[in-house]
């Protein structure tokens, strides 16, 4: 079947801004990838570079100029696409310190009220609950990035229910449903869908292999049967700034 992700409308998790983290490195790549995502049916892309203390010490001062660069390159290439920037914040000690001295408007958010957060793949963030509480007190709605990829929770599914109880939205990676990260991640992602716990689907796009796998996934009938009717919120982000 034809690849068509237009039902999602908006991608809210990607690493398309060039030379800023482990995603794309050249602005020319950014333009080509955005063209491909447009051909798949996306109308808006929210880029979310990593903010990870010493490894990727990004901030609005490093991210927003890259957004401007990409927008200018798209305009020059005649590519019409709404592109915004937020961030994917690692919930570590540095992030705890940042939110303790920040206002809502100081943080790079999605649609003004959402904030994308992640944990290490090795172990859970020890300050997770306090961080979520602090973000809620700032008036922000946390979105936990790719919870299906945290293997230490695979045998503790009740933890995902706990995240929801704490007020987190859950964002699953599209490629998790393709088996790109292994069978256990795929199984967990499918279980989250079966339990109606997924709020957003994101590409988490980093490189050409991801793009090829996304194009393949988007031709699978069973993928659409899994996600259609799940009440995903991606489309609600179109008009949000």
KOLGU-777008 format. One record per residue: residue number from 1; residue in three letters; x, y, z of N, C-alpha, C in turn. Coordinates in Angstrom, 1 decimal. Each point is the difference from the previous one (the first is absolute). Layout:
BEGIN
(NUM "ALA" (X Y Z) (X Y Z) (X Y Z))
...
//
This chain:
BEGIN
(1 "UNK" (0.8 -1.2 0.0) (-0.8 1.2 0.0) (0.9 1.3 0.0))
(2 "UNK" (-0.6 1.1 -0.4) (0.7 1.2 -0.1) (0.4 0.6 1.4))
(3 "UNK" (1.2 0.5 0.1) (0.4 0.6 1.3) (-0.8 1.3 0.2))
(4 "UNK" (-0.7 0.2 1.1) (-0.7 1.2 0.3) (-0.2 0.2 1.5))
(5 "UNK" (0.8 0.9 0.5) (0.0 0.4 1.4) (-0.8 1.3 0.2))
(6 "UNK" (-0.8 0.4 -0.9) (-0.7 1.3 0.1) (-0.9 0.0 1.2))
(7 "UNK" (-0.5 -1.2 0.4) (-0.9 0.0 1.2) (0.7 0.5 1.3))
(8 "UNK" (1.4 0.0 0.0) (0.7 0.5 1.1) (0.1 1.5 0.0))
(9 "UNK" (0.2 0.6 -1.2) (0.0 1.4 -0.3) (1.3 0.6 0.5))
(10 "UNK" (0.4 -0.2 1.3) (1.1 0.7 0.6) (0.9 -1.1 0.7))
(11 "UNK" (1.3 0.2 -0.3) (1.0 -0.8 0.7) (0.6 0.9 1.1))
(12 "UNK" (0.0 -0.6 1.3) (0.4 0.9 1.1) (1.3 -0.6 0.7))
(13 "UNK" (0.7 -0.8 -0.7) (1.3 -0.5 0.5) (0.9 -0.4 -1.1))
(14 "UNK" (1.1 0.8 -0.2) (0.9 -0.3 -1.1) (1.3 0.8 0.3))
(15 "UNK" (1.1 -0.5 -0.7) (1.3 0.6 0.2) (0.5 0.5 -1.4))
(16 "UNK" (-0.8 0.9 -0.6) (0.2 0.5 -1.4) (0.8 1.2 0.0))
(17 "UNK" (0.2 0.7 1.1) (0.8 1.3 0.0) (1.5 -0.4 -0.1))
(18 "UNK" (0.7 0.5 -1.0) (1.4 -0.5 -0.3) (1.1 0.4 1.0))
(19 "UNK" (0.8 -1.0 0.2) (1.3 0.2 0.7) (-0.2 0.4 1.5))
(20 "UNK" (-1.0 -0.5 0.6) (-0.3 0.5 1.4) (-0.1 -1.2 1.0))
(21 "UNK" (-0.1 -1.2 -0.5) (0.0 -1.2 0.9) (0.3 -1.2 -0.8))
(22 "UNK" (-0.5 -1.2 0.3) (0.3 -1.2 -0.8) (-0.9 -0.2 -1.2))
(23 "UNK" (-0.8 1.0 -0.4) (-0.8 0.0 -1.1) (0.7 0.4 -1.3))
(24 "UNK" (-0.7 0.7 -0.9) (0.6 0.4 -1.3) (1.1 1.0 0.3))
(25 "UNK" (0.9 0.1 -0.9) (1.2 0.8 0.2) (0.1 1.2 -1.0))
(26 "UNK" (-0.7 -0.1 -1.2) (0.2 1.1 -1.0) (-1.4 0.5 -0.3))
(27 "UNK" (-0.1 1.3 -0.3) (-1.3 0.6 -0.3) (-0.6 -0.5 -1.3))
(28 "UNK" (0.8 -0.4 -0.9) (-0.5 -0.6 -1.2) (-0.7 -1.3 0.3))
(29 "UNK" (0.5 -0.8 0.9) (-0.7 -1.2 0.5) (-1.4 0.3 0.5))
(30 "UNK" (0.0 1.1 0.8) (-1.2 0.4 0.7) (-1.1 0.2 -1.1))
(31 "UNK" (0.4 0.8 -1.0) (-1.0 0.3 -1.1) (-0.5 -1.3 -0.7))
(32 "UNK" (0.9 -0.9 -0.3) (-0.4 -1.2 -0.7) (-0.9 -0.9 0.9))
(33 "UNK" (0.3 -0.1 1.2) (-0.8 -0.8 0.9) (-1.4 0.6 0.2))
(34 "UNK" (0.0 1.3 0.1) (-1.3 0.7 0.1) (-0.8 -0.2 -1.2))
(35 "UNK" (0.6 0.0 -1.2) (-0.7 -0.2 -1.2) (-0.7 -1.4 0.0))
(36 "UNK" (0.8 -1.0 0.5) (-0.5 -1.4 0.1) (-1.1 -0.1 1.0))
(37 "UNK" (0.1 0.7 1.1) (-1.1 -0.1 1.0) (-1.2 0.7 -0.5))
(38 "UNK" (0.1 1.0 -0.8) (-1.1 0.7 -0.6) (-0.7 -0.9 -1.0))
(39 "UNK" (0.8 -0.8 -0.7) (-0.6 -1.0 -1.0) (-0.8 -1.1 0.7))
(40 "UNK" (0.4 -0.2 1.3) (-0.7 -1.0 0.7) (-1.3 0.5 0.6))
(41 "UNK" (-0.2 1.3 -0.1) (-1.3 0.6 0.5) (0.1 0.9 1.2))
(42 "UNK" (1.2 0.2 0.5) (0.1 0.9 1.1) (-0.2 1.5 -0.4))
(43 "UNK" (-0.7 0.8 0.9) (-0.2 1.4 -0.3) (0.8 0.9 0.9))
(44 "UNK" (0.5 -0.6 1.1) (0.7 0.8 1.0) (1.0 -0.9 0.7))
(45 "UNK" (1.2 0.5 0.2) (1.1 -0.7 0.7) (0.5 0.8 1.2))
(46 "UNK" (0.0 -0.6 1.1) (0.6 0.6 1.2) (1.3 -0.7 0.4))
(47 "UNK" (1.1 0.7 -0.2) (1.3 -0.6 0.2) (0.4 0.1 1.5))
(48 "UNK" (0.5 -1.1 0.5) (0.3 -0.1 1.4) (1.4 -0.4 0.3))
(49 "UNK" (1.0 0.8 -0.2) (1.4 -0.4 0.3) (0.2 -0.4 1.5))
(50 "UNK" (0.9 -0.9 0.2) (0.3 -0.4 1.4) (0.6 1.2 0.8))
(51 "UNK" (-0.5 0.1 1.2) (0.7 0.8 1.0) (0.5 -1.0 1.1))
(52 "UNK" (1.3 -0.2 0.0) (0.6 -1.1 0.8) (1.3 0.5 0.6))
(53 "UNK" (-0.1 0.7 1.1) (1.2 0.5 0.7) (1.3 0.1 -0.8))
(54 "UNK" (1.0 -0.8 0.3) (1.3 0.2 -0.6) (0.0 -0.5 -1.5))
(55 "UNK" (-0.8 -1.0 -0.3) (0.1 -0.5 -1.4) (-0.6 0.9 -1.0))
(56 "UNK" (-1.2 0.5 0.2) (-0.7 0.9 -0.9) (-0.5 1.2 0.8))
(57 "UNK" (0.8 0.9 0.5) (-0.4 1.1 0.8) (-0.7 1.1 -0.7))
(58 "UNK" (-1.1 -0.4 -0.6) (-0.8 1.0 -0.8) (-0.9 0.9 0.8))
(59 "UNK" (-0.5 1.0 -0.6) (-0.8 1.0 0.6) (-0.7 0.7 -1.1))
(60 "UNK" (-1.0 0.9 0.4) (-0.6 0.9 -1.1) (1.1 0.7 -0.8))
(61 "UNK" (1.1 0.4 0.6) (1.0 0.7 -0.7) (0.7 -0.8 -1.1))
(62 "UNK" (0.0 -1.3 0.2) (0.7 -0.9 -1.1) (-1.1 -0.5 -0.9))
(63 "UNK" (-1.2 -0.3 0.5) (-1.0 -0.6 -0.8) (-0.7 0.9 -1.0))
(64 "UNK" (-0.4 1.2 0.5) (-0.8 0.9 -0.9) (0.7 0.5 -1.2))
(65 "UNK" (1.3 0.3 0.1) (0.7 0.4 -1.2) (0.0 -1.1 -1.1))
(66 "UNK" (0.1 -1.3 0.4) (-0.1 -1.1 -0.9) (-1.4 -0.1 -0.7))
(67 "UNK" (-1.0 0.3 0.8) (-1.3 0.0 -0.5) (-0.1 1.1 -1.1))
(68 "UNK" (0.5 1.1 0.3) (0.0 1.1 -1.0) (0.8 -0.4 -1.3))
(69 "UNK" (1.1 -0.7 0.2) (0.8 -0.4 -1.2) (-0.8 -1.0 -0.8))
(70 "UNK" (-0.7 -0.9 0.6) (-0.8 -1.0 -0.8) (-1.2 0.7 -0.7))
(71 "UNK" (-0.6 0.9 0.7) (-1.2 0.7 -0.6) (0.5 0.8 -1.2))
(72 "UNK" (1.2 0.6 0.1) (0.5 0.8 -1.2) (0.3 -0.9 -1.1))
(73 "UNK" (0.6 -1.2 0.3) (0.4 -1.0 -1.1) (-1.3 -0.5 -0.7))
(74 "UNK" (-1.0 -0.3 0.8) (-1.3 -0.5 -0.6) (-0.6 1.1 -0.9))
(75 "UNK" (0.0 1.2 0.5) (-0.5 1.1 -0.8) (0.7 0.1 -1.4))
(76 "UNK" (1.3 -0.1 0.1) (0.9 0.1 -1.2) (-0.3 -1.1 -0.9))
(77 "UNK" (-0.3 -1.2 0.5) (-0.2 -1.2 -0.8) (-1.5 -0.1 -0.4))
(78 "UNK" (-0.8 1.0 0.4) (-1.4 0.0 -0.4) (-0.8 -1.2 0.7))
(79 "UNK" (0.4 -0.4 1.1) (-0.7 -1.0 0.8) (-0.9 0.6 1.0))
(80 "UNK" (-1.3 -0.2 -0.1) (-1.0 0.5 1.0) (-0.2 -1.0 1.1))
(81 "UNK" (0.4 0.3 1.1) (-0.2 -0.9 1.2) (0.1 0.9 1.3))
(82 "UNK" (-0.9 -0.2 0.8) (0.0 0.7 1.3) (1.0 -0.7 0.9))
(83 "UNK" (1.1 0.6 0.4) (1.0 -0.6 0.9) (0.2 0.8 1.2))
(84 "UNK" (-0.1 -0.6 1.2) (0.2 0.6 1.3) (1.1 -0.7 0.7))
(85 "UNK" (0.4 0.5 1.1) (1.0 -0.6 0.8) (-0.4 0.0 1.5))
(86 "UNK" (0.3 -1.2 0.6) (-0.2 -0.1 1.5) (1.3 -0.7 0.4))
(87 "UNK" (-0.1 -1.0 0.9) (1.2 -0.7 0.5) (-0.4 -1.3 0.6))
(88 "UNK" (0.9 -0.9 0.1) (-0.2 -1.3 0.7) (1.0 0.1 1.3))
(89 "UNK" (-0.6 0.2 1.1) (0.7 0.3 1.2) (0.3 -1.4 0.8))
(90 "UNK" (1.3 -0.2 0.2) (0.3 -1.2 0.9) (-0.3 0.4 1.4))
(91 "UNK" (-0.7 -0.9 0.7) (-0.4 0.3 1.4) (1.2 -0.4 0.9))
(92 "UNK" (0.9 0.9 0.1) (1.2 -0.3 0.8) (0.1 1.2 1.1))
(93 "UNK" (1.1 0.0 0.7) (0.2 1.0 1.0) (0.0 1.4 -0.6))
(94 "UNK" (0.6 0.1 -1.1) (0.1 1.4 -0.7) (-1.4 0.5 -0.4))
(95 "UNK" (-0.8 -0.9 -0.4) (-1.4 0.4 -0.4) (-0.8 0.4 1.3))
(96 "UNK" (0.2 -0.7 1.0) (-0.6 0.3 1.3) (0.4 1.4 0.4))
(97 "UNK" (1.2 0.3 -0.1) (0.5 1.4 0.4) (-0.6 1.0 -0.9))
(98 "UNK" (-0.1 -0.3 -1.3) (-0.5 1.0 -1.0) (-1.4 0.3 0.3))
(99 "UNK" (-0.9 -1.0 0.3) (-1.4 0.3 0.2) (-0.2 0.7 1.3))
(100 "UNK" (0.9 -0.2 1.0) (-0.2 0.6 1.3) (0.2 1.5 -0.1))
(101 "UNK" (0.7 0.5 -1.0) (0.2 1.4 -0.1) (-0.5 0.6 -1.3))
(102 "UNK" (-0.9 -0.7 -0.7) (-0.6 0.4 -1.3) (-1.5 0.3 0.1))
(103 "UNK" (-0.4 0.9 -0.9) (-1.4 0.2 -0.2) (-0.4 -0.9 -1.2))
(104 "UNK" (-1.3 -0.1 -0.2) (-0.5 -0.8 -1.1) (0.5 0.4 -1.3))
(105 "UNK" (0.1 1.4 -0.2) (0.4 0.5 -1.3) (1.5 -0.1 -0.2))
(106 "UNK" (0.8 -0.4 1.0) (1.4 -0.2 -0.2) (0.3 -1.3 -0.7))
(107 "UNK" (-0.9 -0.9 0.0) (0.2 -1.4 -0.5) (-0.5 -0.1 -1.4))
(108 "UNK" (0.6 -0.9 -0.7) (-0.4 -0.3 -1.4) (-1.1 -1.0 0.0))
(109 "UNK" (-1.2 0.5 -0.2) (-1.2 -0.9 0.1) (-0.6 -0.3 -1.3))
(110 "UNK" (-0.9 -0.9 0.0) (-0.8 -0.5 -1.2) (-1.4 0.6 0.2))
(111 "UNK" (-0.4 0.9 -0.9) (-1.3 0.5 0.1) (-0.3 0.9 1.2))
(112 "UNK" (1.1 0.5 0.6) (-0.1 0.9 1.1) (-0.2 -0.7 1.4))
(113 "UNK" (-0.7 -1.1 0.0) (-0.3 -0.7 1.3) (0.6 -1.3 0.2))
(114 "UNK" (0.5 -0.7 -1.1) (0.6 -1.3 0.1) (1.5 0.1 0.1))
(115 "UNK" (0.6 -0.9 0.7) (1.5 -0.1 0.1) (0.4 -1.4 -0.2))
(116 "UNK" (0.9 -0.3 -0.9) (0.5 -1.3 -0.3) (1.2 -0.4 0.9))
(117 "UNK" (-0.2 -1.1 0.7) (1.1 -0.4 1.0) (0.3 -1.5 -0.3))
(118 "UNK" (1.3 -0.4 0.3) (0.4 -1.3 -0.1) (0.8 -0.5 1.1))
(119 "UNK" (0.2 -1.3 0.1) (0.9 -0.6 1.0) (1.1 -0.8 -0.7))
(120 "UNK" (1.0 -0.3 0.7) (1.1 -0.9 -0.5) (-0.5 -1.3 -0.4))
(121 "UNK" (0.6 -0.7 -1.0) (-0.4 -1.3 -0.3) (0.6 -1.0 0.9))
(122 "UNK" (0.9 0.4 0.9) (0.7 -0.9 0.9) (-0.8 -0.1 1.3))
(123 "UNK" (-0.5 1.1 0.5) (-0.7 -0.1 1.3) (-1.0 1.2 0.1))
(124 "UNK" (-1.0 -0.2 0.9) (-1.0 1.1 0.1) (0.6 1.2 0.7))
(125 "UNK" (-0.6 1.1 -0.3) (0.4 1.3 0.7) (-0.5 -0.1 1.5))
(126 "UNK" (0.9 0.1 0.9) (-0.4 -0.1 1.4) (-0.9 1.1 0.5))
(127 "UNK" (0.1 1.1 -0.7) (-0.8 1.2 0.4) (-1.2 0.2 -0.9))
(128 "UNK" (-0.5 -1.1 -0.6) (-1.1 0.1 -1.0) (-1.2 0.6 0.6))
(129 "UNK" (-0.5 -0.5 1.1) (-1.3 0.5 0.5) (0.1 1.4 0.4))
(130 "UNK" (1.1 0.4 0.7) (0.2 1.4 0.4) (0.0 0.9 -1.3))
(131 "UNK" (0.7 -0.4 -1.0) (0.1 0.8 -1.2) (-1.3 0.2 -0.7))
(132 "UNK" (-0.8 -1.1 0.0) (-1.3 0.1 -0.6) (-0.9 1.0 0.8))
(133 "UNK" (0.1 -0.1 1.3) (-0.7 0.9 0.9) (0.4 1.5 -0.2))
(134 "UNK" (1.3 0.2 -0.1) (0.5 1.3 -0.2) (-0.4 0.6 -1.4))
(135 "UNK" (-0.1 -0.8 -1.0) (-0.4 0.5 -1.3) (-1.5 0.3 0.0))
(136 "UNK" (-0.8 -0.8 0.7) (-1.4 0.2 0.1) (-0.3 1.3 0.8))
(137 "UNK" (0.9 0.3 1.0) (-0.2 1.2 0.7) (0.4 1.3 -0.8))
(138 "UNK" (0.8 -0.2 -1.0) (0.3 1.1 -1.0) (-1.1 0.2 -1.0))
(139 "UNK" (-1.0 -0.9 0.0) (-1.1 0.1 -0.9) (0.3 -0.8 -1.3))
(140 "UNK" (0.9 -0.9 0.0) (0.4 -0.8 -1.1) (-0.5 -1.4 0.0))
(141 "UNK" (-0.3 -0.6 -1.1) (-0.5 -1.3 -0.2) (1.2 -0.9 -0.5))
(142 "UNK" (0.6 -0.8 0.8) (1.1 -0.9 -0.4) (-0.5 -1.0 -1.0))
(143 "UNK" (0.9 -0.2 -1.1) (-0.2 -1.1 -0.9) (1.2 -0.9 0.2))
(144 "UNK" (-0.1 -1.3 0.4) (1.1 -0.9 0.1) (0.3 -0.6 -1.3))
(145 "UNK" (1.2 0.3 -0.5) (0.5 -0.5 -1.3) (0.2 -1.5 0.1))
(146 "UNK" (-0.4 -0.7 -1.1) (0.2 -1.4 -0.2) (0.1 -0.9 1.2))
(147 "UNK" (-1.0 -0.1 0.8) (0.0 -0.8 1.3) (0.2 -1.5 -0.4))
(148 "UNK" (-0.4 -0.4 -1.2) (0.2 -1.4 -0.3) (1.4 -0.4 -0.2))
(149 "UNK" (0.9 1.0 -0.1) (1.5 -0.3 -0.1) (0.7 -0.2 1.3))
(150 "UNK" (-0.7 0.3 1.1) (0.7 -0.2 1.3) (-0.2 -1.4 0.4))
(151 "UNK" (0.9 -0.9 -0.3) (-0.1 -1.4 0.2) (-0.2 -0.4 1.4))
(152 "UNK" (0.5 0.8 1.0) (-0.2 -0.3 1.4) (-1.4 0.0 0.5))
(153 "UNK" (-0.9 0.5 -0.9) (-1.4 0.0 0.4) (-0.8 -1.1 -0.8))
(154 "UNK" (0.6 -0.7 -0.9) (-0.7 -1.0 -0.8) (-0.8 -1.0 0.8))
(155 "UNK" (0.6 -0.4 1.2) (-0.7 -1.0 0.8) (-0.8 0.7 1.2))
(156 "UNK" (-0.1 1.3 -0.1) (-0.7 0.8 1.0) (-1.0 0.9 -0.7))
(157 "UNK" (-0.9 -0.5 -0.7) (-0.9 0.8 -0.8) (-0.8 1.0 0.8))
(158 "UNK" (-0.2 -0.4 1.3) (-0.7 1.0 0.9) (0.7 1.3 0.1))
(159 "UNK" (1.3 0.0 -0.3) (0.7 1.3 0.1) (-0.5 1.0 -1.1))
(160 "UNK" (-0.4 -0.5 -1.2) (-0.6 0.8 -1.0) (-1.3 0.6 0.5))
(161 "UNK" (-0.8 -0.8 0.7) (-1.2 0.5 0.5) (0.2 1.1 1.1))
(162 "UNK" (1.1 -0.2 0.7) (0.4 1.0 1.0) (0.4 1.3 -0.6))
(163 "UNK" (0.7 0.0 -1.1) (0.3 1.2 -0.7) (-1.2 0.8 -0.4))
(164 "UNK" (-1.0 -0.7 -0.5) (-1.3 0.6 -0.4) (-0.6 0.6 1.2))
(165 "UNK" (0.0 -0.7 1.1) (-0.6 0.5 1.3) (0.7 1.2 0.4))
(166 "UNK" (1.3 0.1 -0.2) (0.7 1.2 0.4) (-0.3 1.2 -0.9))
(167 "UNK" (-0.7 -0.2 -1.1) (-0.3 1.1 -0.9) (0.9 0.1 -1.3))
(168 "UNK" (0.7 -1.1 -0.2) (0.8 0.0 -1.2) (-0.8 -0.5 -1.2))
(169 "UNK" (0.3 0.6 -1.2) (-0.4 -0.5 -1.3) (1.1 -0.9 -0.4))
(170 "UNK" (-0.3 -1.0 -0.8) (0.9 -1.0 -0.5) (0.2 0.1 -1.5))
(171 "UNK" (1.2 0.1 -0.5) (0.4 0.1 -1.4) (0.7 -1.2 -0.4))
(172 "UNK" (-0.5 -0.8 -0.9) (0.6 -1.2 -0.6) (0.7 0.4 -1.3))
(173 "UNK" (1.1 -0.7 -0.2) (0.7 0.2 -1.3) (-0.6 -0.9 -1.1))
(174 "UNK" (-0.2 0.6 -1.1) (-0.6 -0.7 -1.2) (0.9 -1.3 -0.2))
(175 "UNK" (1.3 0.2 0.0) (0.9 -1.1 -0.3) (0.0 -1.1 1.0))
(176 "UNK" (-0.5 0.2 1.2) (-0.2 -1.0 0.9) (-1.0 -1.1 -0.5))
(177 "UNK" (-1.0 0.5 -0.7) (-1.0 -0.9 -0.5) (0.5 -0.8 -1.2))
(178 "UNK" (1.1 0.4 -0.6) (0.6 -0.7 -1.1) (1.0 -1.1 0.4))
(179 "UNK" (0.3 0.0 1.3) (1.0 -1.0 0.5) (1.4 0.5 -0.1))
(180 "UNK" (0.2 1.3 -0.3) (1.3 0.6 -0.2) (0.9 -0.1 1.2))
(181 "UNK" (-0.6 0.0 1.2) (0.8 0.0 1.2) (-0.1 -1.3 0.7))
(182 "UNK" (-0.5 -1.0 -0.7) (-0.1 -1.4 0.6) (-1.4 -0.4 0.3))
(183 "UNK" (-0.2 -1.3 0.2) (-1.3 -0.6 0.2) (-0.7 0.4 1.3))
(184 "UNK" (0.8 0.2 1.1) (-0.5 0.3 1.3) (-0.6 1.4 0.0))
(185 "UNK" (0.7 0.9 -0.7) (-0.5 1.4 -0.1) (-1.3 0.0 -0.8))
(186 "UNK" (0.0 -0.7 -1.1) (-1.2 -0.1 -0.9) (-1.1 -0.5 0.8))
(187 "UNK" (0.2 -1.1 0.7) (-1.1 -0.6 0.8) (-0.6 1.0 1.1))
(188 "UNK" (0.9 0.8 0.6) (-0.4 0.9 1.0) (-0.8 1.2 -0.6))
(189 "UNK" (0.5 0.5 -1.2) (-0.7 1.0 -0.7) (-1.4 -0.4 -0.4))
(190 "UNK" (-0.1 -1.2 -0.5) (-1.3 -0.6 -0.4) (-0.9 -0.1 1.2))
(191 "UNK" (0.5 -0.4 1.2) (-0.8 -0.2 1.2) (-0.5 1.4 0.4))
(192 "UNK" (0.8 1.0 -0.1) (-0.4 1.4 0.4) (-1.2 0.4 -0.9))
(193 "UNK" (0.1 -0.3 -1.3) (-1.1 0.3 -0.9) (-1.3 -0.8 0.4))
(194 "UNK" (0.2 -1.3 0.2) (-1.2 -0.8 0.4) (-0.7 0.4 1.2))
(195 "UNK" (0.8 0.7 0.9) (-0.6 0.5 1.3) (-0.4 1.4 -0.1))
(196 "UNK" (0.0 0.6 -1.2) (-0.4 1.4 -0.3) (0.8 1.0 0.9))
(197 "UNK" (1.3 -0.2 0.1) (0.8 0.8 0.8) (0.9 1.0 -0.8))
(198 "UNK" (0.0 -0.1 -1.3) (0.9 0.9 -0.8) (-0.7 1.3 -0.4))
(199 "UNK" (0.7 1.1 0.3) (-0.5 1.3 -0.4) (0.6 0.6 -1.2))
(200 "UNK" (1.2 -0.3 -0.3) (0.7 0.5 -1.2) (0.8 -1.0 -0.6))
(201 "UNK" (0.2 0.0 -1.4) (0.9 -0.7 -0.7) (1.1 0.9 -0.6))
(202 "UNK" (1.2 -0.3 0.2) (1.1 0.8 -0.5) (1.0 -0.8 -0.9))
(203 "UNK" (0.6 0.7 -0.9) (1.0 -0.7 -0.9) (1.3 -0.2 0.8))
(204 "UNK" (0.4 0.9 0.9) (1.3 -0.1 0.6) (1.1 -0.1 -1.0))
(205 "UNK" (-0.2 0.7 -1.1) (0.9 -0.1 -1.2) (1.4 0.5 0.3))
(206 "UNK" (1.0 -0.9 -0.3) (1.4 0.4 0.2) (0.8 -0.1 -1.3))
(207 "UNK" (-0.3 -1.0 -0.9) (0.9 -0.2 -1.1) (-0.8 -0.8 -1.1))
(208 "UNK" (0.8 -0.2 -1.1) (-0.7 -0.6 -1.2) (-0.5 -1.4 0.2))
(209 "UNK" (0.6 -0.8 0.9) (-0.6 -1.3 0.3) (-1.4 0.1 0.6))
(210 "UNK" (-0.1 1.0 0.9) (-1.3 0.2 0.6) (-1.0 0.4 -1.0))
(211 "UNK" (0.4 0.8 -1.0) (-1.0 0.5 -1.0) (-0.4 -1.2 -0.9))
(212 "UNK" (0.9 -0.9 -0.3) (-0.3 -1.1 -0.9) (-1.0 -1.0 0.8))
(213 "UNK" (0.3 -0.2 1.3) (-0.9 -0.8 0.8) (-1.4 0.6 0.1))
(214 "UNK" (0.0 1.3 0.2) (-1.3 0.7 0.1) (-0.8 -0.2 -1.3))
(215 "UNK" (0.6 0.2 -1.1) (-0.7 -0.2 -1.3) (-0.5 -1.4 -0.2))
(216 "UNK" (0.8 -1.0 0.5) (-0.5 -1.4 -0.1) (-1.2 -0.2 0.9))
(217 "UNK" (0.1 0.4 1.3) (-1.1 -0.1 0.9) (-1.3 0.6 -0.5))
(218 "UNK" (0.1 1.1 -0.7) (-1.1 0.7 -0.4) (-0.7 -0.7 -1.2))
(219 "UNK" (0.5 -1.1 -0.4) (-0.7 -0.8 -1.0) (-0.7 -1.2 0.5))
(220 "UNK" (0.1 -0.2 1.4) (-0.5 -1.3 0.6) (-1.5 0.2 0.5))
(221 "UNK" (-0.8 -0.9 -0.5) (-1.4 0.1 0.4) (-0.2 -0.2 1.5))
(222 "UNK" (0.8 -0.9 0.6) (-0.2 -0.3 1.4) (0.4 1.2 0.9))
(223 "UNK" (0.9 0.8 -0.5) (0.4 1.3 0.7) (-1.2 0.9 0.1))
(224 "UNK" (-0.7 0.2 -1.1) (-1.2 0.9 0.0) (-1.1 -0.6 0.9))
(225 "UNK" (-0.2 -1.3 -0.1) (-1.0 -0.6 0.9) (0.3 0.2 1.5))
(226 "UNK" (1.3 0.0 0.3) (0.4 0.2 1.4) (-0.2 1.4 0.5))
(227 "UNK" (0.3 1.0 -0.8) (0.0 1.4 0.5) (-1.3 0.8 -0.3))
(228 "UNK" (-0.7 -0.3 -1.1) (-1.2 0.8 -0.3) (-1.0 -0.2 1.0))
(229 "UNK" (-0.7 1.1 0.4) (-1.0 -0.1 1.0) (0.6 0.0 1.5))
(230 "UNK" (1.3 0.3 0.1) (0.6 0.0 1.3) (-0.1 1.3 0.8))
(231 "UNK" (-0.7 1.0 -0.7) (-0.1 1.3 0.7) (1.2 0.8 0.2))
(232 "UNK" (0.9 -0.2 -1.0) (1.3 0.7 0.1) (-0.2 1.6 -0.1))
(233 "UNK" (0.9 0.7 0.7) (-0.1 1.4 0.1) (0.8 0.8 -1.0))
(234 "UNK" (0.8 -0.6 -0.8) (0.9 0.7 -0.9) (-0.6 1.1 -0.8))
(235 "UNK" (-1.2 -0.2 -0.5) (-0.7 1.0 -0.8) (-0.3 1.2 0.7))
(236 "UNK" (-0.2 -0.1 1.4) (-0.4 1.2 0.8) (1.2 1.0 0.0))
(237 "UNK" (1.2 -0.4 -0.4) (1.1 0.9 0.1) (0.2 0.9 -1.2))
(238 "UNK" (-0.8 -0.2 -1.0) (0.2 0.7 -1.3) (-0.1 1.5 0.2))
(239 "UNK" (-1.0 0.5 0.7) (-0.1 1.5 0.2) (0.8 0.5 1.2))
(240 "UNK" (0.4 -0.9 0.9) (0.7 0.4 1.2) (1.4 0.6 -0.3))
(241 "UNK" (0.5 0.9 0.7) (1.3 0.6 -0.2) (0.9 -0.5 1.2))
//
